[in-house]
């Protein structure tokens, strides 16, 4: 018991220590329902899936994003008790962290009603995120306020991330005899094959509809992977994940999209040997869009033992080190933004082969060791 209490205190300190202005804001929309109505009228208890909320949430909080919770009725969201299970996590430590971080989210006890989020406030959010669990099949799929919010993020081209059953919320934006705003988008959702397995093993009954078929029928181009394997589809602003197995990659793609959007919206300055929080710097020139060659998007959290001053000093040394070593090896674009929480960066290479050779070189170990001493890796995504 003593160990558990110490662990929880450490976790809560870790996620509350950085009280500086957040690097951005993310709206998390959850269902208000605690059940799913089956085809025969029976009610099956459900809610949000723990891993599908917690793993992206942990990454967002680590990088300094502020989060707002909202649902249709403003009631406390229900946890799908079946998701409160170690099998959905990499190890016991990740499972314990997920439970403690979610339980520490006091704002989730009293979420905002969707109808209170008006246009002027929606403009302040960088992304919207809808976790899974079967509950969205009960209310979000037909909620007019959900539709209004999704249209805002679609029109603003801001990251719109939905996983597992979360993508059924996209159905709310469909208007009969009008072009669907996501017509022709590539996307994924909990597959019909997976749903039929759930019907047999979990519900002992049939669902009212299959999300994969419903989205396909109105114009979604569905991407289905082998059941219970990782699958995340990114098309323009839309990020969708197929199932709980996809949560880690889904979270990384959300962070990646947030980084990309922040870089596109920023004025990039030339790195001159010193850094200021929130400024995007060109360490090595290259295409800002990073769609040529081969690119890594990187987010890392400052090691807690480093003061902000020491962190900035070591990051300057690290950036110069990377430029000197990797520049001649094919690193043609290196853009970095430092904040009080850590680092966002893009590394653009002439090719994946050049990147592979560089990271396998004897000099690479000193760079990666140096980075690991300064930063705790949040995500490292290949484009």
KANORJO-V483428 format. One record per backbone hydrogen bond with DSSP energy under -0.5 kcal/mol. NH is the residue of the N-H (numbers start at 1). CO is the residue of the C=O. If there is no record, write none. Layout:
NH/CO
NH/CO
This chain:
5/1
6/2
7/3
8/4
9/5
10/6
11/7
12/8
13/9
14/10
15/11
16/12
16/13
17/13
19/17
23/64
24/64
26/66
27/127
28/26
28/68
29/27
29/129
30/28
30/70
36/44
38/36
38/42
39/206
41/38
44/36
46/34
48/78
49/132
53/49
53/50
54/50
55/51
57/53
58/54
59/55
60/56
61/57
62/58
63/59
64/61
65/60
66/24
68/26
70/28
71/112
77/108
80/48
81/79
83/80
84/81
85/83
88/85
89/86
95/91
96/92
97/93
98/94
99/95
100/96
101/97
102/98
103/99
104/100
105/102
106/104
108/105
109/106
110/106
110/107
111/108
112/69
114/71
116/113
117/114
118/116
121/118
122/118
123/119
124/121
125/122
126/25
127/25
128/159
129/27
130/161
131/129
135/47
136/133
137/134
138/135
139/135
141/136
142/139
143/140
147/143
148/144
149/145
150/146
151/147
152/148
153/149
154/150
155/151
156/152
157/154
158/153
159/126
160/237
161/128
162/239
163/130
164/241
165/163
166/163
168/165
169/166
170/167
171/168
172/169
173/170
174/171
178/175
183/180
184/219
185/182
187/221
190/164
195/191
196/192
197/193
198/194
199/195
200/196
201/197
202/198
203/198
204/199
205/199
211/209
212/190
214/210
215/211
216/212
217/213
218/214
219/216
220/215
221/185
222/220
223/187
224/222
229/226
233/240
235/238
238/235
239/160
240/233
241/162
242/231
246/243
247/244
250/246
251/247
252/248
253/249
254/250
255/251
256/252
257/253
258/254
259/255
260/256
261/257
262/258
263/259
264/260
265/261
266/263
268/266
269/280
271/282
272/274
278/338
279/276
280/267
281/279
281/336
282/269
283/281
283/334
284/334
290/287
294/349
296/347
297/381
298/345
299/379
300/343
301/376
302/341
303/374
306/303
311/307
312/308
313/309
314/310
315/311
316/312
317/313
318/314
319/315
320/316
321/317
322/318
323/319
324/320
325/321
326/322
327/322
327/323
329/326
330/327
331/326
332/330
332/348
333/348
334/284
335/346
336/281
337/344
338/279
339/342
343/300
344/337
345/298
346/335
347/296
348/333
349/294
349/347
350/330
355/351
356/352
357/353
358/354
359/355
360/356
361/357
361/358
364/361
365/361
365/362
367/363
368/364
369/365
370/366
371/367
372/368
373/369
374/370
374/371
375/371
376/301
377/375
378/299
379/299
381/297
383/295
